[in-house]
Amino acid sequence: MQNRIKKIILSLWILLISGQSISFAASKNMLSQADSLFQAGLYTQALPLYETLYTKERVASPAMLLRMALIYEGLAKPTMALYMLNKYYLSRPDHEVLKKMADLAQKHQLAGYEYKETNYLLTFYSQYERELIQSMAGLLLLCMLVLAYRRWKQKGVSPSLMLLSFVIVASLAFILNRGVEQSYAIIMSQRTFAYKEASGASSVLKTLPQGTRVVVVQTLDKWLKVKLQDQEVYINSYCLQPVY
């Protein structure tokens, strides 16, 4: 009986691996076909393949995202172009991409894409958050060991080392408890209302156009508390597409 169960589990495992291999091969072939169409200048024919890969196959290489952004821009779909540029930027932080988003948004009078050096620094940090925390923890440990050694040798406490240790501890506490990374979302609906409170009965503060980017402050069931130009408002979550 146990041998039979083992055989069934093994068979199911083989089928699962085979299915994944077939799906990967199909996705690879579709991506190759889409890239060939793009390189040939057949952008409108390449786009449906890229969209299928992105939405159904969950394939999204940085190069594919950038190509989709260029096609959407050429088709006068700035919202989708900005969304793909955002996704590309998260995987490949680049000053030029930030400037491209800012220029495209300005061209279509969309808010939330103002070029700031801090945006680049925040994204760069998110790419190496773990390495940074580990380095800071290692430096803190080294400071503690040096302070312990100096005390053991009765050389007195080093004010500079104490200050450095305090700064590291404070920085680690801030990063671990609050973090510095910002989460963005893009308005996908044609006409979106920003409310004063998380309720449709609340007063409408402003109407935001499609393509506007906001900073997500808090998720509240069907509502998102967001920040736009230093003002915090509430928007129905179905109107927004988060950018992770």
C-alpha positions in Angstrom: 0.0 0.0 0.0 2.8 2.4 0.9 4.7 1.6 -2.3 1.5 2.3 -4.3 1.1 5.7 -2.6 4.8 6.5 -3.3 4.3 5.7 -6.9 1.2 7.9 -7.2 3.1 10.8 -5.5 6.1 10.3 -7.8 3.8 10.2 -10.9 2.1 13.4 -9.9 5.4 15.1 -9.2 6.7 14.1 -12.7 3.5 15.4 -14.3 3.9 18.7 -12.4 7.5 19.2 -13.5 6.6 18.2 -17.1 3.8 20.7 -17.1 6.0 23.5 -15.8 8.6 22.7 -18.4 6.1 22.8 -21.2 4.7 26.1 -19.9 8.2 27.6 -19.7 9.0 26.5 -23.2 5.7 28.0 -24.6 6.4 31.3 -22.8 9.9 31.4 -24.1 8.7 30.8 -27.7 6.0 33.5 -27.3 8.5 35.9 -26.0 10.9 35.2 -28.9 8.1 35.7 -31.4 7.1 39.0 -29.7 10.7 40.2 -29.7 11.1 39.4 -33.4 7.9 41.3 -34.2 9.1 44.3 -32.2 12.5 44.3 -33.9 10.8 44.2 -37.2 8.8 47.3 -36.3 5.5 45.4 -36.0 4.7 46.9 -32.7 0.9 46.5 -32.7 1.3 42.8 -33.4 4.0 42.3 -30.8 1.9 44.0 -28.0 -0.8 41.4 -27.6 1.9 38.7 -27.1 3.7 40.8 -24.5 0.3 41.5 -22.8 -0.5 37.8 -22.7 3.0 37.0 -21.2 2.6 39.7 -18.6 -1.0 39.1 -17.5 -1.3 35.3 -17.9 2.2 33.8 -18.0 3.6 36.2 -15.4 6.6 36.8 -17.6 8.1 40.3 -17.2 11.7 40.8 -18.0 13.1 44.4 -17.7 13.6 44.5 -21.5 10.0 43.4 -22.1 8.6 46.0 -19.8 10.6 48.8 -21.5 9.4 47.6 -24.9 5.8 47.6 -23.8 6.2 51.1 -22.4 7.5 52.3 -25.7 4.7 50.7 -27.6 2.0 52.1 -25.3 3.6 55.6 -25.6 3.5 55.3 -29.4 -0.2 54.3 -29.2 -0.9 57.4 -27.1 -1.6 55.4 -23.9 0.4 57.3 -21.4 -1.1 55.6 -18.4 0.0 52.2 -19.4 3.3 53.6 -20.6 4.0 55.1 -17.2 2.9 52.0 -15.4 5.4 49.8 -17.4 8.1 52.4 -16.9 7.4 52.3 -13.2 7.7 48.5 -13.2 10.9 48.7 -15.2 12.4 51.2 -12.9 11.8 49.0 -9.8 13.9 46.3 -11.4 16.5 48.7 -13.0 16.8 52.0 -11.1 18.0 54.6 -13.5 18.1 58.4 -13.6 17.1 58.5 -17.2 13.9 56.4 -16.6 12.9 58.8 -13.8 13.4 61.7 -16.2 11.5 59.9 -18.9 8.5 59.4 -16.6 8.6 63.0 -15.4 8.7 64.3 -19.0 5.9 62.0 -20.2 3.7 62.9 -17.2 4.3 66.6 -17.8 3.4 66.2 -21.4 0.0 64.8 -20.4 -0.4 67.0 -17.3 -0.3 64.1 -14.9 0.8 64.6 -11.3 2.9 62.4 -9.0 6.0 61.9 -11.3 8.1 65.0 -10.4 11.8 64.2 -10.7 13.5 64.1 -7.3 16.9 62.7 -6.4 15.4 61.2 -3.2 13.2 58.9 -5.4 16.3 57.4 -6.9 18.0 57.0 -3.5 14.9 55.3 -2.0 14.6 52.8 -4.9 18.4 52.1 -4.7 18.0 51.5 -1.0 15.1 49.0 -1.6 17.3 47.0 -4.0 20.0 46.5 -1.3 18.0 46.8 1.9 19.1 43.4 3.2 22.8 44.0 2.5 22.6 47.4 4.1 21.0 46.1 7.3 23.6 43.3 7.5 26.5 45.7 7.0 25.1 48.1 9.7 24.6 45.2 12.1 28.2 44.0 11.4 29.6 47.5 12.0 27.6 47.8 15.2 29.0 44.4 16.4 32.5 45.6 15.6 32.0 48.8 17.6 30.7 46.8 20.5 33.7 44.5 20.4 36.2 47.4 20.3 34.4 49.1 23.2 34.5 45.9 25.2 38.2 45.5 24.4 39.0 49.0 25.4 37.1 48.5 28.7 39.0 45.2 29.3 42.3 47.0 28.7 41.1 49.9 30.9 41.7 52.4 28.1 38.5 54.3 28.7 35.4 54.8 26.6 35.8 56.2 23.1 33.3 59.1 22.6 33.5 58.7 18.8 32.7 55.0 18.9 29.9 55.6 21.4 28.4 58.2 19.0 28.8 55.9 16.0 27.1 53.0 17.8 24.2 55.3 18.8 23.7 56.5 15.2 23.8 52.9 13.9 21.3 51.7 16.5 18.9 54.6 15.8 19.2 54.1 12.0 18.5 50.3 12.4 15.5 51.1 14.6 14.0 53.5 12.1 14.5 51.2 9.1 13.2 48.1 10.9 10.2 49.8 12.5 9.1 52.3 9.8 11.2 51.7 6.7 12.0 54.3 4.1 10.6 52.7 0.9 7.6 54.3 -0.7 4.9 52.3 -2.3 3.2 53.8 -5.4 -0.1 53.3 -7.2 -1.4 54.6 -10.5 -5.0 55.6 -11.1 -6.4 53.5 -13.9 -10.0 54.7 -13.9 -11.0 57.5 -16.3 -12.4 59.7 -13.5 -11.5 59.1 -9.9 -12.7 61.0 -6.8 -10.4 61.7 -3.9 -12.4 61.8 -0.6 -11.7 63.4 2.7 -12.5 60.2 4.6 -12.7 56.5 3.7 -16.4 56.7 2.8 -18.4 57.4 -0.4 -20.5 59.7 1.8 -17.5 61.8 2.6 -16.9 65.1 0.8 -15.0 65.0 -2.5 -11.8 67.0 -2.3 -10.7 66.7 -5.9 -11.1 64.7 -9.1 -8.0 63.0 -10.4 -7.3 62.1 -14.0 -6.3 58.6 -15.2 -2.5 58.1 -15.0 -2.0 60.1 -11.8 0.5 58.5 -9.5 0.1 58.6 -5.7 2.1 57.4 -2.7 0.2 54.6 -0.7 0.2 55.5 3.0 -2.3 52.8 4.3 -4.6 50.1 3.0 -8.1 50.2 4.6 -10.3 47.3 3.3 -11.7 48.7 0.0 -9.9 52.1 0.4 -6.4 53.3 0.1 -5.1 56.3 2.1 -2.7 58.0 -0.3 -0.6 61.1 -0.5 -0.6 63.4 -3.5 1.4 66.6 -3.4 1.7 66.5 0.4 -2.0 66.1 0.8 -3.5 62.8 2.2 -6.8 61.6 0.7 -8.8 58.4 0.3 -9.4 56.6 -2.9 -11.4 53.5 -3.8 -8.8 50.7 -4.3 -10.5 49.4 -7.5 -9.5 52.7 -9.2 -5.8 52.1 -8.6 -3.2 49.7 -9.7 -0.3 49.3 -7.2 3.3 49.4 -8.4 5.4 46.9 -6.5 
